[in-house]
Amino acid sequence: MAQNSWPSPSHNTRFVTDAEYEAMAARFSDDGVYGDPTDAAVVSGGIGLNVDIRPGVSASVRGHAWTSGTSTVTLPITANASGQTRIDRVVLRLDRSDWTVRAVVKDGTPGAGPPALTQDPGDTGVWEILLVGVTVPSSAGSVTVTRGELYVGTRVRPALSSHRNVLPEVGELAYETDTGRLSMYTGSGAWATLYEDSPEVPLGGGYSTWDDEGQAVGQRAGSVVSLRISKRRINSTFNATDADGSKLATVPGSLRNPRRNQYFGCTFSNGVTGRVEVRTDGGIWVRMISANVTVGHTLSLTMTYLLN
């Protein structure tokens, strides 16, 4: 078969079939309801053996638009006299026999789980996406529903860190070309950093009784921070009786976890053990040592923790 493309004057005089439209439009609009889970449920339990779809809902299935209309849509649920609970599903179904999208009830099997969704490839059959699960106890006169709406997602948008989308949607992704950060909008004006790769940065100083045996540096990759220190005791003995401990170094603000301290076990070159604390204010402290650390002995440690 030769190459082809559409719409085009050379292909059916720009006439596009339903199947050709689906092949083109399915990636233009993700499957799902327009909105997000903070919206009211699309489907709720109705009176008796019915479920109700609220008005004003819009969705897309394989690029085909659907709306619930301006009034409540009521769908009947089949009675269950099997003696076992049945799980049904309400789905949006694109039926390629007439190329319409409709909300329908898909009956389950008593005593089994919910029915599988059908997503037939090609240009025949049906394509279904989930709206809600419906629990139908045996001999019940009413049903309960479990939300399961699939929502249309958003693409990754390139932006400057100083000028991301001023009206973002929940779940929207932004790649900041000036910082290399990948951020996600979580709602209420907040963006969360999903990934950020930083170069190594030097750690700040600690007490003058510690000298660098090697570079003291930190680095961030996404939400993971790694710190490397190697310190040699100078000038005076670090006594085990010092309950307050001794400050080794300081973490830059960009690498600090502001919510909680981080704790690590350590061993000095003379075999003395202790605890290193990376505090929310950035201070790296060593405390609770098992014996004295005399001048000339070192502590080398790599510490890794999450920022969030």
Secondary structure, 3 states (H helix, E strand, C coil): CCCCCCCECCEHHHCCCHHHHHHHHCCCCCCEECCCCCCCCCEEECCCCEEEECCCCEEEECCEEEECCCCCEEEECCCCCCCCCEEEEEEEEEECCCCEEEEEEECCCCCCCCCCCCECCCCCCEEEEEEEEEEECCCCCCCEEEECCCECCCCEEEEECCECCCCCCCCCEEEECCCCCEEEEEECCEEEEEECECCCEECEECCCCEEECCCCEEEEECCEEEEEEEEEECCCCECCCCCCCEEEEECCHHHCCCCCCEEEEEECCCCCEEEEEECCCCEEEEECCCCCECCCCEEEEEEEEECC
